[in-house]
Amino acid sequence: MLASFIGLMSQTMIVTAIPVVQAEMKQPLNLVQWLTTGYTLVLGITTPLSANLYEKYNNRQLFSGIISLFILGTILGCLAPNFICLLIARLIQAAAGGVLISFQMTVLVSIYPPQKRGTIMGLSSLVIAFGPAIGPTLAGFTMHLWGWRSIFWVVLPFMIFILLAGWAVMPTFTVAHHLMLDQRSIIELILGPGLFMAGFSLVSTTPLLACPMLLIGVIVSIAFYQRQQKLTKPLLDFRVFHYWSFSIMLIAGAFLFMTLLSAEQMISVFAQNSLHVSSMAAGLILFPGAFLDAITGMIVGRLYDRIGVNRLAIPGLILCVVTTLPTLVITAHISLLTLTLLYTGRMIGIGMAFVPTMSESYRGMRKSDIGQATAMSNALRQIAGALAVTLVVVISDVPNDSVMGMRWAMGLTLLFAILSLAGCLIYACKKGAH
């Protein structure tokens, strides 16, 4: 859990740093946002490999390998001389982080009984959510003192310690099996979503290049899906969608994750570029919401075991919708307190819904399918999150006025929240009918 905590903290630290990197490296926002979009997208792309890697290597080998890869990306980020190197560093970190998150979730869901699943998910959510909670604020503080490279330097010693400690004390509790990974599937998984997302981010600037990329991305993604149906050992097993609870809750959870990441991205950019506050102040705006999201996740995890998903997720999403509505008329004169309170309300609502929807998706699932379901859930949620960040950045750049762009972007995050709420309501109705 500590490794996931540090990894997720590193993921969100860049949110506060984006306006600083944009100004220092003199790059447009729709390119710099790939430091978050690219990270999230690669998380989604590498996550499906986790179930296969979990079988191919024992737990000690896999853990040591992914932490070492994360350290490599972090060192490159510390020394990056230009934006391209910085982006590559982030993508290397993400490749390790995607496997690491699924590694943890697969172990936890497998070793705990179903009646304790909500509690352990809540505890896991508490530990992991503190990373994103601390990340933006810590980044603002360290950047104020030492510049944007500090977001990599502050992570490096912790990951080195985790690597050494894991090698020294972690027992071997899984057995490695001979397993051949389908290379064509891996290539299609990388190219399909990658080209689609890159093309979408370029639509407003270079449409002649963007349109072919979008088309090829869709075609390759369809080819990937069709290939998975034919393989005896697919990279992503789409048969887990036969569980109706998994299908509906995954859709609701994906839109919820889109709501989370898109707003987090835009609030930080708006605070620094439109309200002209420091990176540290922008981090402090995000901190209360992220902190209470973590606490809420722990509490509702225990409540879910007793009262189920509907009484938690639906009220939480309603709260998220209500606290998003005022941002549709946001102005450059909004007080930092008001912005903080609105964001905090959103995050509490998201915290009420996230753990229950994730836990409910495993209802009635065979233990043998949990690994593939976890990989599928994490992959699609991260890809959806990357798409959401790209969407809000592209849309916010359409109006000439940055405040109007912020309103349009928050309107899109409102739509994501409403769609997540609709998914939960459909699930409640269908479950009631049964």
Secondary structure, DSSP 8 states (H G I E B T S, - for coil): -HHHHHHHHHHHHHHHHHHHHHHHHT--HHHHTHHHHHHHHHHHHHHHHHHHHHHHS-HHHHHHHHHHHHHHHHHHHHH--SHHHHHHHHHHHHHHHHHHHHHHHHHHHHHS-GGGHHHHHHHHHHHHHHHHHHHHHHHHHHHHHH-TTHHHHTTHHHHHHHHHHHHHH----S--------HHHHHHHHHHHHHHHHHHHTTTT-HHHHHHHHHHHHHHHHHHHHHHHH-SS-SS-GGGGGSHHHHHHHHHHHHHHHHHHHHHHHHHHHHHHTS---HHHHHHHHHHHHHHHHHHHHHHHHHHHHH-SHHHHHHHHHHHHHHHGGGGG--TT--HHHHHHHHHHHHHHHHHHHHHHHHHTTTT--GGGHHHHHHHHHHHHHHHHHHHHHHHHHHHTSSSSHHHHHHHHHHHHHHHHHHHHHHHHHHHHHHHH-
